Amino acid sequence: MKQSIRKKVDNKWVWCYNTCIEFETQEKQMAYMSQERKQQRAPIIKAILKKYGVKGSLAVRNRSTLVLNIKSGKIDFIENFIQTDANVMHGRKMSQDQIDYIRKNQSLDVNPYWYQDHFTGNAKDFLKEVLDAMYGSDYFDESDIQVDYFHCSHYVDVNIGSWNKPYIVA
């Protein structure tokens, strides 16, 4: 449910829904990722992929999210995730059905905020480097979850494999 706030702007009362309007009438830019910004980050990300022996593609989704789709590589992300998370996943053990499902599909969506708790070793090192490069030096996050106000420069997603093409350990 969207939270609305009624504020006075230019001597008029307006409703602000998950606002992009700063309350003193100065507009803020919504999360935005352009092809030009992607191209600035691409050489750094491709160098990291090459360093770790991983193949992937970089894309922009909905003009707000930089997406890295990892297709194959020397790092076994799936087994690393299972071995790291098999004992405890959000306070409870991962069931054998969940483990079987992940192994069968050979795909994962990496949580960019909690990857360090779900991966170890080379996989964790790779994700740290690549996420730092994806965020870049111009990243900012002025979100305030208590008032349902989200404002950041852009979002990032890392997908290991996909629903129709499993990740391949080379």
GITA-V41369 format. One record per residue. N is the residue number from 1. RES is the residue in three letters. SS is DSSP state (@ for helix, = for strand, . for the rest). Layout:
BEGIN
N;RES;SS / N;RES;SS
END
This chain:
BEGIN
1;MET;. / 2;LYS;. / 3;GLN;. / 4;SER;= / 5;ILE;= / 6;ARG;= / 7;LYS;= / 8;LYS;= / 9;VAL;= / 10;ASP;. / 11;ASN;. / 12;LYS;= / 13;TRP;= / 14;VAL;= / 15;TRP;= / 16;CYS;= / 17;TYR;= / 18;ASN;. / 19;THR;. / 20;CYS;. / 21;ILE;= / 22;GLU;. / 23;PHE;. / 24;GLU;. / 25;THR;. / 26;GLN;. / 27;GLU;= / 28;LYS;. / 29;GLN;. / 30;MET;. / 31;ALA;. / 32;TYR;. / 33;MET;. / 34;SER;. / 35;GLN;@ / 36;GLU;@ / 37;ARG;@ / 38;LYS;@ / 39;GLN;@ / 40;GLN;@ / 41;ARG;@ / 42;ALA;@ / 43;PRO;@ / 44;ILE;@ / 45;ILE;@ / 46;LYS;@ / 47;ALA;@ / 48;ILE;@ / 49;LEU;@ / 50;LYS;@ / 51;LYS;@ / 52;TYR;@ / 53;GLY;. / 54;VAL;= / 55;LYS;= / 56;GLY;= / 57;SER;= / 58;LEU;= / 59;ALA;= / 60;VAL;= / 61;ARG;= / 62;ASN;. / 63;ARG;. / 64;SER;. / 65;THR;= / 66;LEU;= / 67;VAL;= / 68;LEU;= / 69;ASN;= / 70;ILE;= / 71;LYS;= / 72;SER;= / 73;GLY;= / 74;LYS;. / 75;ILE;. / 76;ASP;. / 77;PHE;@ / 78;ILE;@ / 79;GLU;@ / 80;ASN;@ / 81;PHE;@ / 82;ILE;@ / 83;GLN;@ / 84;THR;@ / 85;ASP;@ / 86;ALA;. / 87;ASN;. / 88;VAL;. / 89;MET;= / 90;HIS;. / 91;GLY;. / 92;ARG;= / 93;LYS;. / 94;MET;. / 95;SER;. / 96;GLN;@ / 97;ASP;@ / 98;GLN;@ / 99;ILE;@ / 100;ASP;@ / 101;TYR;@ / 102;ILE;@ / 103;ARG;@ / 104;LYS;@ / 105;ASN;@ / 106;GLN;. / 107;SER;. / 108;LEU;= / 109;ASP;= / 110;VAL;= / 111;ASN;. / 112;PRO;. / 113;TYR;. / 114;TRP;. / 115;TYR;@ / 116;GLN;@ / 117;ASP;@ / 118;HIS;@ / 119;PHE;. / 120;THR;. / 121;GLY;@ / 122;ASN;@ / 123;ALA;@ / 124;LYS;@ / 125;ASP;@ / 126;PHE;@ / 127;LEU;@ / 128;LYS;@ / 129;GLU;@ / 130;VAL;@ / 131;LEU;@ / 132;ASP;@ / 133;ALA;@ / 134;MET;@ / 135;TYR;@ / 136;GLY;. / 137;SER;. / 138;ASP;. / 139;TYR;. / 140;PHE;. / 141;ASP;= / 142;GLU;. / 143;SER;. / 144;ASP;= / 145;ILE;@ / 146;GLN;@ / 147;VAL;@ / 148;ASP;. / 149;TYR;= / 150;PHE;. / 151;HIS;. / 152;CYS;= / 153;SER;. / 154;HIS;. / 155;TYR;= / 156;VAL;= / 157;ASP;= / 158;VAL;= / 159;ASN;= / 160;ILE;= / 161;GLY;. / 162;SER;. / 163;TRP;. / 164;ASN;. / 165;LYS;. / 166;PRO;. / 167;TYR;. / 168;ILE;= / 169;VAL;= / 170;ALA;.
END
